[in-house]
Each structure stands twice: as C-alpha cells, then as structure tokens.
Amino acid sequence: MPEEQESLGALEPVEFVKRLEPYERVLIELRDQLYEGSWDHVLQDLRSRQRGEPYVFKLSQTIARDIEAIERLQRYEQEHQLDLARLLKGNASG
C-alpha cells in the first residue's frame, strides 16, 4: 500500500482527480458542504461516530475506509498545495 500511495502522490492533480473513487469524490463534496472545507472536522466527526459519540452526518458504514481516504486526500492536497474540490468542479464543467 505505501508504494501505491507514493505513486498516487506523484500524479499530476488532474490525473489524481480522474482516479478518485466515487466515494472519495463524495467525501470531498461533503467536506465543503457540511464541514466548512475542513478535513479535520470530517475526521473528528467520523471518529466521534466510531466511538459512539454524537456526530453531524452519517457518512457510511465503512468509517475506517473513509478515514484512510480522507488522510490520503488531505496529504495530497497539502503536498500539492491545492483544493481537490476546485479540481472536481473544474473537471465536471470541462
């Protein structure tokens, strides 16, 4: 898995967005719509749900998968200094 993550990190942003799974696209959209664009807020909500604490939104039954995906998406955004939501919107209109 680390090799895969390294290779994904080396992708150009447009290619990275093309390879996103549908659930990853949903996570990016939810981050902007429900969590004020903050991955930290999404992760906090998922972890609260995981612990049985109150949470904002039921993202899915696969919390561990979503947390892993968010951490990967967040890392990619930080490494490339970009906002994947903007790329998704640009990709949808083009």
N, C-alpha and C positions, 0 to 999 in steps of 0.2 A: 504493500500500500504506500509506503513512503516514496518509492520510485514514481508511482503514479502521481502523487501529489507534487513532486518536484517537476515532472513533465508538464502537468497542468499549469503550474506557476510560470513556466517558460512560454506558455502560449500568449499570443497577442490577444488583447481584450476582445476583439470582435470574434475571434475563433473560440475563446473561452466561453463567451455567451452562447455561441451556437451549440456548444457541447453540454450546456446545462440541462439537467433532467427537469421534467415538468414540475416536480415538487420543489426543486431548488428555485425555479422561477417564481413559484407561489410564495416561497419564503421571502424572497427579495421584495415582492409586491406588498406582502403583509407587513414587512419591516417598515416600509414607507407609509403605508396607510394607517396602521394601528399603533405603531411604536415610535413615531416621530423620527424615523430614519435611523434608529439606534439598534445595532446588533446586540449590544449589552442588555437592552431592555427585553428583547426577544429571548435571549438566553436566560435571563433572570426569570421570565415568565415560564419558560419550559422547565427550568429546574424547580420552580415552585410547584408546578403541576406534578413533577416527578416525585416530590416529597409529600404530596397530598395537601399542599397549602393552597390558598386561594390563587387563582390565576385569571388573566384577562381573556385569553382566547384559546380554545382547544384546537391546536394546530394539527395534530394527528395522533394516531396510536403508536407511532414509532418515534418517540421522543429522542432516543439515543441517536437514531439516524439523522434526525433534524439538527440536533446539537452538533454532530460531527460535520454536517453540511454547512451549517452556519459558521462554524470555526474556520472551515476551508474557504468559504466565500469571503469572510471578513479578512482573513490573511491575504487573499488575492487582492482585495481592494486596497489594503494597506501597502502591500508590496508594489502595486502599480499606481498608487495614488489616484484612484478613480472610484466612481459610483456606478455599480453594476446596474442599478435601476435606470439610470440615464441611458446606458447602453441598450438595455432591454427596450426602452421606449423608442430609441432611435432605430433599433433593429425591426420593431414592429411597423414603423411607418415607412421603412425603406424596403 
